[in-house]
């Protein structure tokens, strides 16, 4: 990508030099290889591996994994809420990535990197579905969401920098995932009560709400605060990603919770 293109669209001509200090961020090949490998396993190799095998019992692994995710997301959410809402170094109308010499820059980098690693950790969800032969949960939405999030986060850091406006996405997303993995944890500990957890559908609503808020965030800046120095191309990218996610989650919600289920014929005696 040429420097003239970057300058024209308000992106950084030179990535943050601190990228080289963080494993998996120092080259785009790391993220690319991980996501391509994920897709190959999910779309082809995983099902082939399980073709003649019985589903694995992963109850203990799932309890540990979901517990880690609940704690991880809770810590990130608490840290992000304090950093953005309470002790904020940003102008909340326009959250621009902090300059390199800002005293809070290292905290911004750490929070963003921890969030990126968490998005890679999320990929384990699908691997567990495959090993349990729970293929119905591997939907187009599921795969798209799991690939898009680390891809979007990496290239945002690479082209725009750590933190800034996209810390708000992390704030919303970690709260949703904290709730979601708590649901998964309860389900893993007590498989028999999964169908009685009435609040399951509200997790999908939370997913939609977070992307609606991200959509409104970009629209606010584009329409009412054009002086904001967050790159214009990143604003439009956020609009596209948020809109796509809203449509896909809405479609999922309709088919799971609103669309009338076909009634089975009653056998006549």
C-alpha positions as CSV (number, residue, x, y, z in Angstrom):
1,X,0.0,0.0,0.0
2,X,1.6,3.3,-1.1
3,X,2.3,6.2,1.2
4,X,0.3,8.5,-1.0
5,X,-2.8,6.3,-0.6
6,X,-2.3,6.2,3.2
7,X,-1.9,10.0,3.4
8,X,-4.8,10.7,1.1
9,X,-7.1,8.6,3.3
10,X,-5.8,9.7,6.7
11,X,-4.1,6.4,7.5
12,X,-0.7,6.1,9.1
13,X,2.2,6.1,6.6
14,X,4.3,4.1,9.0
15,X,2.8,1.6,11.4
16,X,3.3,2.1,15.1
17,X,6.9,0.9,15.8
18,X,5.7,-0.9,18.9
19,X,4.0,-3.5,16.6
20,X,7.3,-5.3,16.4
21,X,7.3,-5.9,20.1
22,X,4.0,-7.8,20.1
23,X,3.9,-11.4,18.9
24,X,1.5,-11.9,16.0
25,X,1.3,-8.2,15.2
26,X,4.8,-7.7,13.7
27,X,3.7,-9.2,10.4
28,X,0.4,-9.6,8.6
29,X,1.4,-13.2,7.7
30,X,0.7,-14.4,11.3
31,X,-2.9,-13.3,11.2
32,X,-3.4,-14.5,7.6
33,X,-2.0,-18.0,8.3
34,X,-4.1,-18.4,11.4
35,X,-7.3,-17.4,9.7
36,X,-6.7,-19.4,6.5
37,X,-5.8,-22.5,8.6
38,X,-9.0,-21.9,10.7
39,X,-11.1,-21.8,7.5
40,X,-9.4,-25.0,6.1
41,X,-10.1,-26.9,9.3
42,X,-13.6,-25.6,9.7
43,X,-14.7,-26.0,6.1
44,X,-12.9,-29.2,5.2
45,X,-10.3,-31.0,7.4
46,X,-12.3,-30.9,10.7
47,X,-15.3,-32.8,9.4
48,X,-13.1,-35.2,7.5
49,X,-11.1,-35.9,10.7
50,X,-14.4,-36.6,12.6
51,X,-16.0,-38.5,9.8
52,X,-15.5,-42.0,11.4
53,X,-15.1,-40.9,15.0
54,X,-17.6,-40.5,17.8
55,X,-18.1,-37.0,19.3
56,X,-15.6,-36.2,22.0
57,X,-16.7,-35.5,25.5
58,X,-15.2,-32.0,26.2
59,X,-17.2,-31.1,29.3
60,X,-14.1,-30.4,31.5
61,X,-12.3,-28.6,28.7
62,X,-15.4,-26.5,28.0
63,X,-15.8,-25.5,31.6
64,X,-12.2,-24.4,31.8
65,X,-12.3,-22.6,28.5
66,X,-15.6,-20.8,29.1
67,X,-14.4,-19.8,32.6
68,X,-11.3,-18.3,31.2
69,X,-13.3,-16.4,28.6
70,X,-15.7,-15.0,31.2
71,X,-12.8,-13.8,33.4
72,X,-10.8,-12.6,30.4
73,X,-13.7,-10.6,28.9
74,X,-14.7,-9.3,32.4
75,X,-11.2,-7.9,33.0
76,X,-11.0,-6.3,29.5
77,X,-14.5,-4.8,29.9
78,X,-13.7,-3.4,33.3
79,X,-10.4,-2.0,32.1
80,X,-11.9,-0.5,29.0
81,X,-14.8,1.0,30.9
82,X,-12.4,2.7,33.3
83,X,-10.0,3.7,30.5
84,X,-12.7,5.1,28.2
85,X,-15.5,6.3,30.4
86,X,-13.8,7.3,33.7
87,X,-10.1,8.1,33.3
88,X,-10.3,8.8,29.6
89,X,-7.4,10.4,27.7
90,X,-9.8,10.9,24.8
91,X,-12.2,13.5,23.5
92,X,-15.3,11.3,23.6
93,X,-16.7,12.9,20.6
94,X,-13.7,11.9,18.5
95,X,-11.5,9.1,19.9
96,X,-8.3,9.4,18.0
97,X,-5.4,7.1,18.6
98,X,-3.0,8.7,21.1
99,X,0.4,10.1,20.0
100,X,3.4,7.9,20.6
101,X,4.7,10.1,23.4
102,X,1.4,10.3,25.4
103,X,1.8,9.0,29.0
104,X,-1.2,6.7,28.4
105,X,0.0,5.2,25.1
106,X,1.4,2.0,26.6
107,X,-2.0,1.3,28.4
108,X,-3.8,1.9,25.1
109,X,-1.4,-0.5,23.3
110,X,-1.8,-3.2,26.0
111,X,-5.6,-3.0,26.1
112,X,-5.8,-3.3,22.3
113,X,-3.3,-6.1,22.1
114,X,-5.1,-8.1,24.8
115,X,-8.4,-7.7,22.9
116,X,-6.8,-8.9,19.6
117,X,-5.5,-12.0,21.4
118,X,-9.0,-12.6,22.8
119,X,-10.4,-12.6,19.2
120,X,-8.0,-15.3,18.3
121,X,-8.9,-17.3,21.4
122,X,-12.5,-17.1,20.2
123,X,-11.6,-19.3,17.2
124,X,-11.5,-22.3,19.6
125,X,-15.3,-22.2,19.8
126,X,-15.6,-23.7,16.3
127,X,-12.9,-26.3,16.9
128,X,-14.9,-27.5,19.9
129,X,-18.1,-27.7,17.8
130,X,-16.3,-29.9,15.3
131,X,-14.8,-32.2,17.9
132,X,-18.3,-32.6,19.4
133,X,-19.9,-33.0,15.9
134,X,-22.2,-30.1,16.7
135,X,-22.1,-28.9,13.1
136,X,-25.5,-27.1,13.2
137,X,-23.8,-24.4,15.3
138,X,-21.2,-23.7,12.6
139,X,-23.3,-21.3,10.6
140,X,-22.2,-18.8,8.0
141,X,-22.7,-16.1,10.6
142,X,-20.6,-17.9,13.1
143,X,-17.7,-18.4,10.7
144,X,-17.9,-14.9,9.2
145,X,-18.0,-13.3,12.7
146,X,-15.1,-15.3,14.0
147,X,-12.9,-14.5,10.9
148,X,-13.9,-10.9,10.5
149,X,-13.2,-9.8,14.1
150,X,-9.5,-10.7,14.3
151,X,-9.0,-9.6,10.7
152,X,-10.6,-6.2,11.3
153,X,-8.8,-5.7,14.6
154,X,-5.4,-6.5,13.1
155,X,-5.7,-4.3,10.1
156,X,-7.1,-1.5,12.2
157,X,-4.1,-1.6,14.4
158,X,-1.8,-1.9,11.4
159,X,-3.2,0.9,9.3
160,X,-4.7,3.3,12.0
161,X,-2.9,2.5,15.2
162,X,-3.8,1.1,18.7
163,X,-7.0,2.1,20.5
164,X,-8.9,5.3,19.6
165,X,-12.4,5.0,18.3
166,X,-12.1,1.2,18.0
167,X,-11.7,0.8,21.8
168,X,-15.4,1.5,21.9
169,X,-16.0,-1.6,19.8
170,X,-13.9,-3.6,22.3
171,X,-15.9,-2.1,25.2
172,X,-19.2,-3.3,23.7
173,X,-17.9,-6.6,22.5
174,X,-16.2,-7.7,25.7
175,X,-19.5,-7.1,27.7
176,X,-21.5,-9.2,25.2
177,X,-18.9,-12.0,25.3
178,X,-18.8,-11.9,29.0
179,X,-22.5,-12.6,29.1
180,X,-22.3,-15.1,26.2
181,X,-19.5,-17.2,27.7
182,X,-21.3,-17.2,31.1
183,X,-24.2,-18.8,29.3
184,X,-21.9,-21.3,27.6
185,X,-20.3,-22.0,31.0
186,X,-23.7,-22.8,32.6
187,X,-24.7,-24.9,29.7
188,X,-21.4,-26.9,29.9
189,X,-21.8,-27.5,33.6
190,X,-25.5,-28.4,33.4
191,X,-26.3,-29.6,29.9
192,X,-29.8,-30.6,30.9
193,X,-30.9,-27.0,31.7
194,X,-29.7,-25.5,28.4
195,X,-33.1,-25.4,26.8
196,X,-34.6,-23.8,30.0
197,X,-32.3,-20.8,29.9
198,X,-34.8,-18.2,28.8
199,X,-32.3,-15.4,28.4
200,X,-30.4,-17.2,25.5
201,X,-32.1,-15.1,22.8
202,X,-31.2,-11.9,24.5
203,X,-27.5,-12.6,23.9
204,X,-28.3,-12.3,20.1
205,X,-30.2,-9.1,20.8
206,X,-27.1,-7.8,22.7
207,X,-25.0,-8.7,19.6
208,X,-27.3,-6.7,17.4
209,X,-27.4,-3.7,19.8
210,X,-23.6,-3.5,19.9
211,X,-23.3,-3.3,16.1
212,X,-26.2,-0.7,16.0
213,X,-24.2,1.4,18.4
214,X,-21.1,1.1,16.3
215,X,-23.1,2.0,13.2
216,X,-24.4,5.1,15.0
217,X,-20.9,6.0,16.2
218,X,-19.6,6.2,12.6
219,X,-22.7,8.0,11.4
220,X,-22.4,10.6,14.1
221,X,-18.8,11.4,13.2
222,X,-19.5,11.4,9.4
223,X,-22.7,13.6,9.7
224,X,-22.1,15.8,12.8
225,X,-18.4,15.9,13.5
226,X,-16.5,15.8,10.2
227,X,-13.5,17.5,11.8
228,X,-12.7,14.3,13.7
229,X,-9.3,13.0,12.5
230,X,-10.3,9.3,12.6
231,X,-9.5,8.2,9.0
232,X,-12.5,8.6,6.7
233,X,-11.9,5.2,5.1
234,X,-12.0,3.5,8.5
235,X,-15.4,5.2,9.2
236,X,-16.8,3.7,6.0
237,X,-15.3,0.3,6.8
238,X,-16.9,0.4,10.2
239,X,-20.2,1.2,8.6
240,X,-20.0,-1.7,6.2
241,X,-18.9,-4.2,8.9
242,X,-21.6,-3.0,11.4
243,X,-24.3,-3.1,8.7
244,X,-23.3,-6.6,7.6
245,X,-23.3,-7.9,11.1
246,X,-26.7,-6.3,11.9
247,X,-28.3,-8.0,8.9
248,X,-26.7,-11.4,9.6
249,X,-27.6,-11.4,13.3
250,X,-31.1,-10.2,12.5
251,X,-31.6,-13.0,10.0
252,X,-30.3,-15.5,12.6
253,X,-32.6,-14.1,15.2
254,X,-35.6,-14.3,12.9
255,X,-35.0,-17.9,11.9
256,X,-34.2,-19.1,15.5
257,X,-36.8,-17.2,17.6
258,X,-39.5,-15.6,15.4
259,X,-40.1,-17.8,12.3
260,X,-42.9,-20.2,12.9
261,X,-41.7,-23.8,13.4
262,X,-43.3,-26.4,11.1
263,X,-45.7,-28.5,13.1
264,X,-45.3,-32.3,13.0
265,X,-48.2,-34.3,11.9
266,X,-50.0,-36.0,14.7
267,X,-50.2,-39.8,14.2
268,X,-53.8,-41.0,14.0
269,X,-54.7,-43.9,16.3
